[in-house]
Structure formats: C-alpha cells, structure tokens
Amino acid sequence: MEILWPGFLYLLGLIPVLIAVYIWILRRRKPFAVRYSSLSLVRMALPPQSRWRRHLPFALFLLAISSLIVAVSRPMSTITVPASNSTIILALDVSRSMCSTDILPSRLEAAKAAALQFVENQDGNAQIGIVAFAGFAVLIQPPTTDQELLETAIRNLSTARRTAIGEGILMSLDAIAEIDDSTTSPYSGVEQIPVTGGEYIPAIVVLLTDGVSTTGIDPLTAAQFAVDRGVRVYTIGFGTDNNTSIPNCGFRGNDQFGWGGGGGNRFSREIDEATLIQVSDMTGGSYHLASSADELQDVFRNLPTQLITITETTEVSVMFVLIGALLTALAVVLSILWRPVS
C-alpha cells in the first residue's frame, strides 16, 4: 500500500500522548475511602469485568483516531479487478494439415464448431477477433461483440499451404493494439516499453494449431513480443498421434506442406508441443492438448476468459474513514451502556 500524503502519519504520535493524558486523569481523581468489615465483600460486589469495561471504550476511541489519521494520509492500494471490456483473439491454424480426417468430419470443421461454440458462450462485453494463419497470417475479423460477424468469419475459413505460428501471434498482437492504446503493434516499428513483471493487459490470444511452424518468424520470438505487451497466449495442440487419415480439403497432389507422394497423400507432421508449451509459459498462459472434437470443446469451454483482469491503483481512504466511524460509534455506545465504576 502506498501513501500519497505520508506527512500526516506523524499525527499518530498523538496516540501515546492521549494515553498518557488518560492515565494522568485517572490518577488525578481524588480517592475516597469507605470502611468495610471485609475486603472480600467488596471484591464479590464488583462485577468481574468492570476493569476492562472501563477502559475498552477509550481503547476503541484510540483505534478510531488512528484509522482516521491513516485516512487523511490518503492510502493507495493496487488491486486486481475483472476487466469490464476484455479482448480475445482466436488465432486458428488453417494450414492444409487441418484437412485431416482423423477427427471427423475434419480437424478444420471440428475447430470451427468449437470456435463457434466458444463465441456463443462469451458474454456481451468481450470483444473477439479472428486471425487465420497458414503461410502468413490474416486478420479475418477485427475484435467485435457482434456474434453474427464472428460466426460468418469462422464458417468461411479455408485452408492454405505452410504453417506460420509466429506470424499468427504477431497478427493477434496487432489486432489488440488497434483497440488498446496501452500497447503498440509489433509491425509499427515503435519500441514497446515492457510491462512490469506479472502484469497483464485485459487481452488474451487463444492459438490453435495441429503442426509445426514451417515459415515466418520463430514462435518464441513472437512470444517475446507478447510478453513485452502483457498479453497472455493460450496454446492448443489439436490432432491425433500418428495421423494416417485421408485429407479432405477438395484438392490433390503434392505440395510443400508434407504430403507424401501417391497412395492417398497423408500428412506426416505432428504437433510441436515443446514450442507451444514454451510460448504459453513465457506469456503466462497455458497449453492444452485436444485429440478429439469433444476434447477441443472442453478446452475452449475451460479457458480462463472469465479471469481476464486489470490492475488498478485506487485510493482506499473511504475504508479507513468507515472503520474510524464505526469504532467511534461503538466506543460511545459501550461507554453509555456500561458506565464504568468510579
């Protein structure tokens, strides 16, 4: 907790002075004596709690004054609160390996269905953008709350050659920069001042891929751009092990993406889990593996999008004023009710 006006805390030095004055007043009262036949009778007549009841109201009064002095010094607290307007970028791999049918009807169609369900489940305050990447990355739909636009963008996704995971991250950061003045686009050439460690802006990237980056910027280099901007990247590896399915994308023949020649043309690449884990760990996100359509639905459903938060510094003087007022009221009430024995 920070203090804007720390000089007022010196007023706390009045507390020992008030205690000394209180003790002096108690001792200054003129004693009087009454003869009793037995001291034990006096002890039995006095309430067992009369002593602490006598001094408790004053102790509460001192605590109230201390709380009010702290309030005057204007304490500031850094708190984490839910973001009212968050941004989520879905970066989806549309390389031709997504045509594999090891997950029916195909990896791409299963990914589309999961993305559509994810969009439908978000509240109206979250702005969602769609980035598609293969040999390069494209912003298909800028961040918006219009679910109809998002659904259209997802349904119209089609495949292309190669896989540029790093480019997908950079394009996602660029989309976030367009609506968030606190961050800069990695394409702008403007140097980004790195955020303080452990702090994040109210934006995340959810990146889904079924393979290995084959072109473009290295994914770990792109991840560092996300780290500097306080953007968490959640990575999803999608597909089965040792895929031997027949691709279903409506094209034939060999290409640069790993098709084998003849005999059905199957993909041989697998998920680069090591890189995806590093990307998520670097940025404060998490990695998830899905080997079926149902598992992918579960991954999207359990993404911590509801935990997107922002860090705010706010003055908490009001809290100390309320505490002081309550303690003062309690001290007055107790002093009236108990009326300590003189």
N, C-alpha and C positions, 0 to 999 in steps of 0.2 A: 504494500500500500504506500502511495506517495502522498506527501503533504504539500499543498500549494503555499500556505502561509505558516511555515514551521515556527516563526517567532512567537505565535500565540501559545505554543506549548509550554513556554516559560511560565504561563499562568498556573500550570499545575503545581508550581512551587507554593501556591497559596494553600494547598491542601494540608501540608504539615503545620502551617500557621493556624489554620482553623482548628485542627486537632488540639494544638497547644492552648488556644483560647478556650476551647470547650472544657479541657481538663482544668484550666485555671478557674473557670466559672464554677465548676462543680466543687472545687476545693474551697472557694471563697464563701460559699454559703455558710451561714452561722450554724454550727451544730447545736443541738439541744439534747438534753438528757432526760430520760424518764426511767424511774426505778421500777424494775420488775423483780419478782421473787426468784425467777429462774430464767436464764438466758435461752434455755431450750424452748421455753414457751414462745419467745419472740421468733425463733427460727421456724417453729411449727406454724406460726401465724402468717409469716411471709410466704407469698407464692414462690415456688421453686424456680420459676423462670423470670422473676421480676428484674434481675440484674441485666440480662441480655435484652429483655424487652425495653428496658430503659434506654439502652444505647443503640439499639438496632435502627430506629428512625434516623438518628444522626448519621450513622454509617451509610444508610441509603441516600441521605441528602448529599454526602460527600461524593458518592459514586455518581449521582446525578450531575453535580457540578463538574466532575472530571469528564463525563460524557459530553456536556455542553461545551467545554473548553476545546475538546477534540473536534467537535462540530465546527467551531469558529475557525479552526486552523485549516478547514476545507480539505479533508482527506479524499484522495482519489484512488479508485480501485480498478484494476484491469480484469474484466470479466469476459467470459465466452458465452455468447448468446446465439440462438438459432438465426440463421440468415433469413430475412424476410423475402429477399429476391435472389435466389441461387441460380447458377448456370451449370448445365450438364451437357457435355459434348459426347455424343456417341460416335466413336471412330471405328468404322466397320471395314474389315478386310473384304475386298471384292475381287481378289485375285482368282484365277481360274481353278485353283485347287478347291475353292469353295463350291465348285460344281460337283464334288464327290458325293456319291450316294450312300456312303457308309452310314450316314444319318439321313433318314428319309424325310421328305422327298429328295432333299439335298441339303448340304451344310448351309448354303446360302438361304434357302427357303426357311429352314429351321431358325436361322439367325434373324431373318426378317420377322418371323412370327414372335420370337422372344422380344425383339426390339419394339414391335407394335404393342405387345402386352405391357412392356415397361413404360412406354409413353402414356398408355391409358391409365396406369396406376399412379402417375405423378399428380401432385396437387397443382392447382392453377397458378401458384406463384413461381414454380420452377420453369425457367426458360431452357429449352432443349434445342440443341443444334445437331445436325447430322453431317459427319465427314466420312467420305468414302476414299479408300486408298488401295491402289494396286501398284502400277509402275510409278505413279505420282499420286498426290492427294488432292482432293477437290472438296470444297465446302458445298455440299448439296443443298443444305437448308440452314441459313443463319439462325441463331438462337431465337426461339419464339415460344409463346404459350399456346399458339393455335394448333390444336391436335390434328385438325384436318390437313394442314400443310405438312405436318410431320409424317402423318400416315402416308400421304401421297409420295413424299420423298423416299420413304423406306420401301414402299411397294415397287418403285421404279428403279431400284438398284439393279445394276447389271455388272457382269464381270469383265476384267481386262487382264493383260499379262503382267507378270512380275509382282513383287511384294515390297512396298516401301513403308515399313513400320515407323521409322523415324520421321518420315515426311507426314505421316498421319498425325503424329504428336505435334509437330510444328504447326500444321494447319489448324489443329484444335486450339492451340495457344493463340494463334492469330485471330480465330473467331471469338475467343474470350476477350482479347484486347480491344476488339471493336466495340464492346459494350461495357468494358470495365476500365475506367480511367487510371486505376492504380497500377496497371500493368501495360507493358509495351509489346508490340508484335515482334516475334523473332525475325521477321523479314524487314523490319523498319530500319535496321542499322543503328537504332538508338540503344545505347547500353542500358540494361536494366539494373537498377540498384537491387541487389539480392534482399529478399525479405529476411527478417530476423528468424533465427532457427526455431523451428517448431510452430511458426505462424503460417496460416493459410488464408487465401482469399476465398470467398464463397463461390468457388467454381471447381468442378472436377472433370476429368476426362475418363471415359469408360472405353477402353480399346479392346476390340475383339479381333483375333487372328487365328488362322489354323496352320501357320507355317513359319518360315524363317525369312528374315529381311534379306532381300536379294539386290536391292538398289537403293539409291538415295543416302541421306545422312544416317550415320550409325544411331540406332535407337538409344544407346546410352548417352550419346552426345545430346540428342534431342531431349532426353530425360533431364539433363542438367539445366536446360532452358526452363523446364517446368519447375525444377527445384528453386531456381532463382526467382521465379514469379509466385511461388507459394501455391502451385496448382498440383493437387494430388492426382495421380494416374492409377486407375484400377485396371489391371490387365486380365484378359480372359483367353485362355487357350482352348480352342474348340476343335474337336475331331477325335477319331479313334486311333489306337495304335495299329501300326502295320496295315494301313489302308490299302485294300485291294479292290475297291469298288469301281464300277464303270462311271466316269463323269457324265453329267447330264446338263450340258450348257448349250446344246444346239450347234456345236462346231466340231470339226475333226482335224486330225493331223498333228504333227509335232510342232512345238513352239519352244520358247526359251524358258518355259516355266517348269520343266521337269517331266514332260510326258515321255513315256517310253515309246519306242517305235513299234507300231503294229500291235496286233493281238489285243485290242481294246484300249490301249493307251491309258495307263494308270499313273497316278502321282506317287512319287517315292519320298517326298519331303515329309518331315514330321514337325511337331510344334517345338519351337526353340524356347523351352520352359526356363532355362537358365537366364536368358536375356530378359524374358518377361518378368521373372521374379526380381531381377536386379532393378528393372525400371520401376516396379511398384515399390520396392523397398527404398529406393533413392528418394522417391517423391512423397512417401508417406501413405501410399495406397496399399493395395493388397492384390495378390494373384489368385486366380480361380481357374480350375480345370473342369471342363464340361465335355463329356464323351457321348452325350445323348441330348435329344431335344428337351426332355424333361429336366435333365440336369442344368441345361442352359437357362431354362425358365426359372429354376430355383436360384441360380446365380444372380440373374437380373433382379429377382424378387428380393433377395437378401443384401443387395448393395446398400451401403450405409448412406444413401442420399438424404435420408431424413436427419442425418447428423451433420450436415453441412453447416458450419458455424462461422462466425466472425468474432474477432477480438475487439472489444470496445473499452475505452478508458472513460469512466464516469465518476462524477462526484457523489460521495455517499454521506454527505453531511446530514441529510434528512434522517438517515437511520440513527445517527448518534443523537440528534435532537429528539426523536421519538423515544429513544431509550432514556434520555435525561428527563423528559416529561413524565414518563411512566414511573421512574424511580422517585421523582419528586412527589407525585400524587400518592404513591404507596407510602412514602415516609410520612406525609401529612395524615393519611387515614390511620396508619398504625399509631401515631402519636396521640391521636384523638381517642382511639378505641382503648388503648392500653393505659394511658395516663400513668406513667411510671411513678412508683412510690418515692416520696421525697424523704 
